[in-house]
Amino acid sequence: MSVGEVAVLGVGMHPWGKWGRNFVEYGVVAARAALADAEVDWRDIQFVAGGETVRNGYPGYVAGATFAQALGWQGAPVVSAYAACASGATALNAARAQILAGLCDVALVVGADTTPKGFLAPNAGERGDDPDWLRFRLLGATNPTYFGLYARRRMEQYGATPDHFAKVKVKNARHGLNNPYARFRKEVTIEDVNASPMVSDPLRLLEICATSDGAAALVICSLDYARSRGVSNPVRIAAVSTVTPTYPNTVIEMPNFATDSAFGVPEPERSFRDSIAYAAYEQAGIGPEDVNLAEVYDLSTSLELDWYENIGLCAPGEAEQLLDAGETTLGGRVPVNVSGGLASFGEAVPAQAIQQVCEITWQLRGQAEGRQVEGARVGLTVNQGLFGHGSCVIAKR
């Protein structure tokens, strides 16, 4: 299944950190930077898609309209998208669909968040029918609880060691040193990682991403519109996958307590995480062998290793070999998280998937100073959110 492409005309970000200000402020900074990069006037934008944040009151729920108002009402239609960690890519997909349907020529996509200190918690209130509320109240299962379980499973299945997990952090911290938008810009050693406090056995503090404030934005348009602006060879979005699991899903996913039952029902051909990238490859008409770099959702260091296999960089059980051989570091065969990943950024939920696309865009343009993947022509981003959400974006040039 091949679909049409759209151009990325502009990208912009607000640096990640713990700034303690309103998320709208961050989003406006990122949006104005993307508009300036695209050389498009805000009044010419024909559609606005906002990634929702659920921790910032009603303005966060209607993020598309919130950003449009903050930039100055100009009549453009808006949409607000929430898909947990995949919110930014879902907003991108909504804008892309408008362009491919011929309903608009140029659109703005924005995601921004202000997060609390410490663990992300469920929304306030008593909600006994909400699995996300229940996992905290009944089990005390914060996100790192699941990350630790996934890491233990990887150790049991494939022989991963704590040093493998630490190596991922060391790699990503090194990558993030030269990213001006990253929050954590400090090189670490395996010894540093192993000396940090244990959070969710076997994962330590430096192996689990923080929560952050930040924002990212894109200006996307039709290929004809890009040409009319004198841009003949733009970065192009070739695929956006937002698939859901296929029953039975036999891996526990946040915030669930158990898997689906496979009794009497055959398991699907592909796991949920495998299917996210596979659907994008089908749309783009390419395979894993064509990818030059990837930005994957390293909520924990062990999850990055899982993603190597999920996106087809290697067979199941071979991620540690790929890491040990230096294949996923800058200068390797397929560098992963050259932005520094969540290890260097922390997570600003609705902005993160857009940040990944910003990084890929800079890389394909040859503008990622200090962390450039030489000769990059195809980049992939992938992430996963609560309640069966996930996304994969493939960009080409």
C-alpha positions, 0 to 999 in steps of 0.5 A, spaced: 500 500 500 503 506 497 500 513 499 502 520 497 507 524 500 507 531 503 513 535 504 516 538 511 517 545 509 519 547 516 521 545 523 522 548 530 523 546 537 523 549 544 529 546 548 527 541 553 528 542 561 524 543 567 522 551 566 516 551 570 512 555 565 505 554 561 506 549 555 503 554 551 509 559 551 513 553 549 509 551 543 508 558 541 516 558 541 516 552 537 511 554 532 514 561 530 521 557 529 518 552 524 514 558 521 521 562 520 524 555 518 519 554 512 519 562 510 511 561 511 507 567 514 502 564 520 496 567 516 498 563 510 497 556 514 490 553 512 490 547 518 493 547 525 493 540 528 495 540 536 498 534 540 494 534 546 497 534 553 492 532 559 496 535 565 495 542 563 487 543 564 482 545 558 487 548 554 491 542 553 485 538 551 484 543 546 491 544 544 490 545 536 485 551 538 490 553 544 496 554 539 491 557 534 489 563 539 496 564 542 499 565 535 493 570 533 486 567 530 486 567 523 480 562 521 484 556 520 481 549 521 484 546 527 484 539 530 487 536 537 489 529 537 491 525 543 494 518 543 499 518 549 506 518 547 504 517 539 500 524 540 505 528 536 505 523 530 497 522 530 497 530 530 502 530 524 497 524 521 491 528 521 494 534 518 498 530 512 491 527 511 488 534 510 493 535 505 493 528 501 485 529 501 486 536 497 483 540 503 489 544 504 496 546 502 500 547 508 499 546 515 502 547 522 503 541 527 505 543 534 506 539 541 508 542 547 508 539 555 509 542 562 510 535 566 510 534 574 516 532 577 517 525 578 513 519 576 507 521 571 501 519 575 493 518 573 488 524 573 485 526 579 479 523 582 476 516 583 475 512 577 475 504 579 473 503 571 480 506 569 485 501 568 491 507 568 488 509 575 487 502 578 494 500 576 497 505 581 492 504 586 492 497 586 499 495 584 503 501 585 505 500 578 508 506 575 511 506 568 518 504 571 515 498 574 513 496 566 520 498 564 523 493 569 519 487 567 521 488 560 528 489 561 528 482 566 524 479 560 530 481 555 535 478 560 531 471 561 530 471 553 536 473 550 541 473 555 542 481 556 546 484 561 545 490 566 552 492 562 548 492 555 543 497 558 548 501 561 551 502 554 545 504 551 545 510 556 552 511 555 551 512 547 545 516 547 548 521 552 554 522 548 550 523 542 546 528 546 552 532 547 551 536 541 544 537 541 542 544 543 535 542 544 537 536 549 536 537 557 541 533 559 548 534 555 553 530 560 557 524 558 556 518 562 560 512 563 558 505 564 560 506 572 556 512 572 550 508 570 551 502 575 552 507 581 546 510 580 540 508 584 536 502 583 529 504 581 526 498 578 530 492 578 534 491 574 534 498 571 537 504 575 536 512 575 540 513 569 537 508 565 529 511 565 527 517 562 525 523 566 519 527 565 520 534 561 517 541 559 518 542 551 515 543 545 516 541 537 513 544 531 512 542 523 510 546 517 508 541 512 505 542 505 503 538 499 509 537 494 506 542 489 506 548 494 513 546 496 515 547 489 511 554 488 516 556 494 522 554 490 523 548 494 525 543 489 528 537 494 524 537 500 524 532 506 518 528 504 514 524 509 513 518 506 509 514 511 505 515 518 503 508 521 498 509 527 496 501 527 493 498 534 494 491 536 491 485 533 487 480 538 490 476 542 496 481 544 500 476 548 505 482 551 503 486 557 502 493 555 501 499 559 497 500 563 494 493 563 495 488 568 495 482 563 495 479 556 489 477 552 488 470 552 491 466 546 487 460 548 483 457 542 485 463 538 492 463 534 497 469 535 497 474 530 503 474 525 506 480 528 507 483 535 504 489 536 510 493 536 513 489 530 507 491 526 508 499 527 514 499 523 511 494 518 505 498 516 510 504 515 514 500 511 508 498 506 506 505 506 513 507 504 515 502 499 521 500 503 524 495 508 529 496 514 535 495 509 533 502 506 533 506 513 540 510 514 538 512 521 532 511 526 529 515 532 526 510 537 522 511 544 527 509 549 523 510 555 528 505 558 535 503 555 532 496 555 526 498 551 531 501 545 534 494 544 527 491 543 526 497 538 532 495 534 528 488 533 521 491 532 523 495 526 527 490 523 534 492 524 536 485 526 533 479 528 530 477 535 535 476 540 541 480 536 540 487 539 545 486 544 550 484 538 548 490 534 550 495 540 556 491 542 559 492 534 557 499 534 552 499 529 547 503 532 552 509 534 554 515 530 558 512 525 555 505 525 551 502 520 544 505 522 545 510 528 539 510 533 537 516 537 543 521 534 539 526 537 540 523 544 533 520 545 529 520 551 535 519 555 538 526 553 531 529 553 526 526 558 519 526 555 514 531 554 509 527 551 505 530 546 511 533 543 516 527 543 514 524 536 514 531 533 521 532 536 523 525 533 521 528 526 525 534 527 531 531 528 530 526 522 529 532 518 535 536 520 539 529 519 536 529 512 538 536 510 545 535 513 543 540 518 545 536 524 551 540 526 556 535 531 551 529 530 550 528 523 549 522 519 553 522 513 549 521 507 543 520 510 537 519 505 531 515 509 530 516 516 525 512 521 521 514 528 517 510 532 514 510 539 509 507 543 503 510 547 498 507 553 492 503 551 494 500 544 497 507 541 503 507 537 506 511 531 512 510 526 514 516 521 518 515 515 522 521 511 526 521 505 530 525 501 
